[in-house]
Every structure is written in C-alpha cells, then in structure tokens.
Amino acid sequence: MKLRIIAVLAVLALGTLASAQTFGFGSIDSGLYCNYEQLVSAGSGEYGGIDNLSACGASYATISGFAGTVANDGEQAHGAGVIYGDSIYAAYDGIAEAQWTVFSKLKCNAVNPKTGLYKGAPGWIGVAAFYGEFGGSNYGFLSCSIPGKGAAPNKGVSIMAKKRK
C-alpha cells in the first residue's frame, strides 16, 4: 500500500513540473463516467499517469503510453493524441489477464449550452482484451468536467467491454 501511495504522489508531483492534463470520460449520450484520466507528459512523446477511480469507490489504475495518431479508418475517435495501456481491469475488477488500451485526444469536447450535448467527434476510444482475445470497446467524448470535482458522474467505469471467462 505504501508503494502505491508513493507512486501516486510521484505522478502527481511530476504533474506540477511537467505538462499535466486531466479529462473526464464523457459517454456518447452525454453522461459522465465515474473514472477520469490524469496524464503527465514525461517529454519525448512519452506519457504516464493514473486512471482515477476515486468517484467509482476505488483508488486508481496506472497509465503509460506515448504520443500517437490514429488514422480515420472507421475508428470512432481518431487524430493526434496519446495511446496508452491502462491497468484498470486489474485495479478495479482484479482481472490480471485483461488489457485496456486507450486512445485519447488532448483537448476536451465543447458542450452545447442549449442542449447539454457534447459537440464534435469523440475524443477517446478504448479496446479490451481478455485472456488473449478481443473483448470489446467503448468510446465517447473528453469532458472538462471531472467526476467528484464539482461534477456528478451518472455512469459506471468507462470499461464497458464485456468480460470473458
């Protein structure tokens, strides 16, 4: 437990020295998932950070990745951003044999003040694998609203792919 706390503090301390960005995961129907990403640029296109699960009743998952571009080949979210591995299945569900990989842009979507709906193209997409097989995906908008930080989430965690056993 002490190692986890030290790791989180190190990531957050890095965020004060390096470029840090925080985004909520908005859903396609403009809901807000309970987890959110806290990305820290380590320089040279490399990123670390946490998937904060505090508003979901858990602590966090570790993120590491790199700057990348997803081509517009049918993916819901595409363009320039960060591609990262996320230990959320192990941290939240205790499934060590699962992987959640996310593409996230680095700018939150604007919200239409009249309708409350996000504007523009989706800002994130995640894909899951379980026990060596593709397990599903989920995507949505990047939100400037952060669950538990003035915004109330109305969805569970963003890993909506079906679990396989």
N, C-alpha and C positions, 0 to 999 in steps of 0.2 A: 504494500500500500504506500509506503514511504517513497518508493521508486516512482510510482505513478504520479504522486503529488509533485515530486521534483521534476519529472518530465513535463508536466503541465505548466509548472512555473517557468521552466526554461523556455518553453514555446511561447508563453505569454510575454516573458522578458524580451525574447528575440523580437517579438512584435513591436516593442517600443523602439528598437534600434533599426529594424528592417521595415520593409513595406508590408504592413498587415492589412488584411481585408476581411470583413465579416458579412455574410449574406444568409438570409433565411431561405428555406426551400418552399417556394410557393407552388401550389398544385395547379393543374390545368383549369379547375373550376374556381380559381382564386382563393382557395383555402390556404392555410399555413400549416406546414408540418411542424412537429414539436422539436426536431433537431435542427441545428444550423452549423454552417461551416465557418471556421476561423482559419484563414490561410495566411501563411507568413512566407514572403519571398526570401530565400537564402542567397539570392544572387545567381548569376549564370543560368537563369531559367529554371532553377530548382525551387521546389516548394515543400514546406512541412506544415503541420498544424494539427487541429483537432476537429472532429465532428462532435459538437457539443450536444450532449443528450440530457442536460440538466432539466429542461422542461418536459422530458419524457419519463422522468423518475429514475434516471441512471446517471453516470458520470460523463464519460467521453470515449471516443474512439480515435485512433491515430490516423493521420493523413500524411502521405508523402507522394510527391509526383513532380511533374515538370511542365513547363510551358509547351503548348502544342496547339495544333489546328485540326479540327475535324471537318472533312470535306462535306459538301452538301450532296451526299449520295443517298438521301432518304432518311437520314437521322433527324429526329425532331429538333434537337439542339445542335448547332454546328457553328463554325467560325473559329476565331482565335480565343484561347483561354488557357485553362490548366487541366491536365489529365492526371488523376491521382487514384491510388489504391487506398481503400478505407477499411479499417478493421472493425466496422460497425457490427457485422454479424457475430463476431467473436465477443465483442464488448457488450452488446445488447441482448443477443439471443444465446450466447455460449456455443455457437457453431463454429468450431475452428476449421472445418473443411469447406468453408464458404468464402467467396471473394466478392466484394462490391467495388466496382471501378466506376469512377465518375468523371465526366467532362463538365466543367463549369466555366462559363464566361466570367469576366472580372468586372461586370457592371450590372447593377440590379435593373430590373424592368420597371418602367414607369407605370403608374396606376391611373386609370381614367377616373377623375374625381366625381363624375356624374354616375358612372356605373359601378365603380369599385373593382372593375376587372383589370388585370394586367394588360399592358399594351406590348406589341412587338412579338418577336419569335421567342420560343422557350429559351431559357438561359442555362439549363442543366439537363443532363441525362445520365442515368446510372444503369449499369448492367450487372447482373448477378450470375455467379456460377456456384453450383453445389456438387460436391463430390465428382468434379471433373466434367460436369455437363452444364450447358447453358440453362439458367433458371428463370430468366425473365428480365424485364426492365421497367423503369419508371422515369418520367421526365416532368418538367414543369418550368416555372418562372423563377428567377432570382429575386428575392424580396429584400428591400432595405429595412423591413420590419423584422425584428429579432424576437423569437419566442421567449417569453419570460422577462424581456427587457422592454416593457411597455406594450408588447403585442401578445395577444392570447392565441395560441395555436388551436385549431379546430380539427386537426388531423393527427394521426399517429406518426411513426417514423417514416422517413422518405423511402425506405427499402421495401417497397410494396411487391417485390417479386415473390412468387410462390415458393415455399420451401419444399425441397425434395428430400426424401429419406432413402 
